[in-house]
Amino acid sequence: MSAITASILRIRGVGTATIAQASQSAAGFIVTMLAARLLGLEALGLFSLLYGAFILATGIVSGFVGDSLMVLDRFRAPVRAALLRWFAVLIVFVAAASFGFSLTGTQLTPGAAALYALAAVSYVCEDLVRRNHMATLTFGRIVVMDLAVLLTSAAVILGTYWLGNVSIETFLMAIIAGQVIGLLVGWFTLPKAERAPAPGPAAWREVASYGSWRAALQGLRPGQLTLTRLFVIALISLTAAGSLEAARIYAAPAMLLVSGVCSYLFASMARNRTAGLKQQLRTTDQAVTRLVLTTVACTICGLLLLPWGGPLITGHHLSGIAVSGWLVYSMAVAMSTPYGLLASVLERARSVFVVRFLDSLLSLILVAAVILVSGDYRWVPWAAALGALAGGFAIRRWVLGALVHEQQDSICIREETQALCEAGSIPEKEERFS
């Protein structure tokens, strides 16, 4: 394969992965955009909290089971059995936690709380099937899944709007219907080998040893955003949280671009684990550079189009400070996430978790400080971006840097041993054991 052909295939792969991520984000984007227009800012603030909470649940389950599915040998019977059984355990937990959170932490009725729990479960199940398609790099089928989700959800919301009043329960039912249809489409388009059952003993500990750290890591950023929304609601108001969410919705295309490229990068890194560390690091550096430059272009375009694009998309006049803050936050994620993915693939998930936990904690401290000092929600995404930047620098400088030094030391020891052996300084028996 020529270098030009390889480049074309790589660009096509990134493009397809980005489209796949964009199609998923488009479904969420349309739902939240309709919420902004049909529910108002205060209800949007509550809906963003609910929606963010089950995205948090999805991140945890996706990290535990989905990332393990992509990195571990999912065709080995004990691993496959463990993946399915861990997923069943986690789904029960998601259902119970979602019901309890929505019933005690919001103003939802028990019936609405049950709908919310069902929406969370359906979202998590559909996302796992998406991850399975990512593992096989069949991103085109993911797009078909997401189009089914989008059309079904939009049909339920708009149909209810034309028939009468729209409420948060309407949006929950739309999410359930859309995710169930997407799940069915995705399941029946998986290869038969990916749908095979896995009876017999399960490698519970093997999956948990990798997946637990990935789950904790995947839950950090959604958890940080959920706590950020809670801070804004508790310290300012639901309306401020709705305004902040409206600005995030407008800036979402930049983040979906970053997420799409990172999805492709993780699948690609998992498949190329045997490549040399320096080559992997060089490739990741190049990917980060291209991704940041693209995000800068998105930022410029987004700000230029804001005066008419904001009201068009959200139905509200948006703050330029808040929108630019979310765009800068996307840039910070673009500069940090690929390094965390590479370190995780190289089995440094624990180190990545520690760094990500600290940068999330830093972001929350900065967010709380900004709110307490200024009382202004518009500076919240700027504060969150600083923590993400610090985390990316730490992973690149210390986690991956330590791996490079370890590899260099290993090479030096091997070369010195080989030189001593050739000089006859080490007896034959010792040479054999060295």
Disulfide bonds with the S-S distance in Angstrom:
none
